[in-house]
Amino acid sequence: MKRPDFMAIALAEAEAAALRGEVPIGAVIALDHEPVARAGNRTREQNDPTAHAEMLVIREAAAKLSAERLSGADLYVTLEPCTMCAAAISFARIRRLYFGAVDEKGGAVVSGVRFFTAPTCHHVPEIYSGLAETRSADMLRSFFRERRRS
């Protein structure tokens, strides 16, 4: 049986977010090689600054699994998580974090505050960057280029 391409699912969620006028970031949580939750940004739609794709999939997965900790779960996201999302990833005890494009301005994993290196960080996931990096970055650049033209 072929495993789902979780990064492709995250990219599809990012594309759907862009169509809704949201910043095109998508995420999926996988457990035992199956997608548990998927989402794209919904900050504008929900008038909620915490409605980042990562936050939404963590909430959905935790609700579906009736668990506050997602220890065996892997998170795939198209952009390096921000500080808020990195903290949520740590608190949820996500096993592995896979992300596409680096976010030099707002990222907090390999950029900025590097949340997981802080001595106060209780859980550090395995981190893998650069998955579909070009496609993720191109989608974001295109989205913001169109916004500047409008």
C-alpha positions in Angstrom: 0.0 0.0 0.0 1.3 3.4 -1.0 1.7 6.0 1.7 -0.1 9.3 1.2 2.1 12.3 0.1 1.5 14.4 3.2 3.3 17.4 1.8 1.1 17.3 -1.3 -1.9 17.4 1.0 -0.5 20.4 2.9 0.2 22.2 -0.4 -3.4 21.6 -1.5 -4.6 23.1 1.7 -2.3 26.1 1.1 -3.8 26.5 -2.4 -7.3 26.4 -1.0 -6.3 29.0 1.6 -5.1 31.3 -1.2 -8.4 30.9 -3.0 -10.2 32.1 0.2 -7.9 35.2 0.3 -5.8 33.8 3.2 -2.0 33.6 3.2 -1.3 30.3 1.5 -0.1 28.1 4.3 -1.3 24.5 4.6 -0.7 21.8 7.2 -1.6 18.1 7.8 -1.1 15.9 10.8 -0.4 12.3 10.1 -0.5 9.3 12.5 0.3 5.8 11.6 0.8 6.8 8.0 -2.7 8.2 7.7 -3.9 11.9 7.6 -5.7 12.8 10.8 -6.3 16.5 10.3 -5.7 19.0 7.5 -6.2 22.7 7.3 -5.1 26.0 5.7 -4.9 29.4 7.2 -8.2 30.9 8.3 -7.2 34.0 10.2 -9.3 36.3 8.0 -12.3 34.0 7.7 -12.5 33.4 11.4 -11.3 36.9 12.5 -8.8 35.0 14.7 -5.1 35.7 14.7 -4.4 32.2 16.1 -6.1 30.4 13.2 -2.9 29.4 11.6 -2.9 26.2 9.7 -0.7 24.5 12.3 -3.0 25.6 15.2 -6.1 24.4 13.3 -4.7 20.9 12.6 -3.4 20.5 16.1 -6.8 21.4 17.5 -8.6 19.1 15.0 -6.3 16.1 15.6 -6.5 16.5 19.4 -10.3 16.6 19.2 -10.5 13.6 16.8 -8.1 11.6 19.0 -9.5 12.8 22.3 -6.0 13.5 23.4 -4.1 16.7 24.5 -0.8 15.2 23.4 -0.1 14.0 19.9 3.1 12.1 20.7 3.2 9.7 17.7 2.0 12.3 15.2 3.9 14.1 12.5 3.1 17.6 11.3 3.7 18.7 7.7 3.4 22.4 6.9 4.3 24.5 3.9 6.1 27.3 5.8 8.4 27.3 8.8 6.2 27.7 11.9 6.1 31.0 13.8 6.8 31.2 17.6 3.1 30.7 18.5 2.9 27.6 16.3 6.3 26.2 17.5 5.1 26.5 21.1 1.8 24.7 20.2 3.9 22.0 18.5 6.0 21.5 21.6 3.0 21.5 23.9 1.2 19.0 21.7 4.3 16.8 21.8 4.4 16.4 18.0 6.9 13.7 17.1 8.2 15.1 13.8 7.9 18.5 12.1 8.4 18.6 8.3 8.2 22.0 6.7 8.7 23.5 3.2 9.9 27.1 2.9 12.0 28.9 5.5 10.5 32.1 6.9 13.4 34.3 7.7 11.1 37.1 8.9 8.5 35.3 11.0 9.8 31.7 11.4 10.8 30.4 14.8 12.3 27.0 14.1 15.5 27.6 12.1 15.0 31.4 11.9 14.3 34.1 14.4 14.0 33.0 18.0 14.6 29.3 17.2 12.0 28.3 19.8 13.1 24.6 20.1 16.6 25.6 21.2 15.3 27.6 24.2 16.1 26.0 27.6 12.5 26.4 28.6 11.2 24.3 25.7 9.9 21.1 27.2 9.6 19.0 24.0 11.6 19.2 20.7 10.3 17.4 17.7 12.5 15.9 15.1 12.8 18.7 12.5 13.0 18.2 8.7 13.0 21.3 6.5 13.0 21.9 2.7 10.2 19.6 1.7 8.6 21.1 -1.4 10.5 24.2 -0.5 10.4 25.8 -4.0 6.7 25.2 -4.5 5.8 26.5 -1.1 8.0 29.6 -1.5 6.7 30.3 -5.0 3.1 30.1 -3.8 3.7 32.6 -1.1 5.6 35.0 -3.4 2.9 34.8 -6.0 0.2 35.5 -3.4 1.9 38.6 -2.1 2.9 39.8 -5.6 -0.8 39.7 -6.5 -1.8 41.6 -3.3 0.7 44.3 -4.1 -0.8 44.8 -7.6 -4.3 45.1 -6.2 
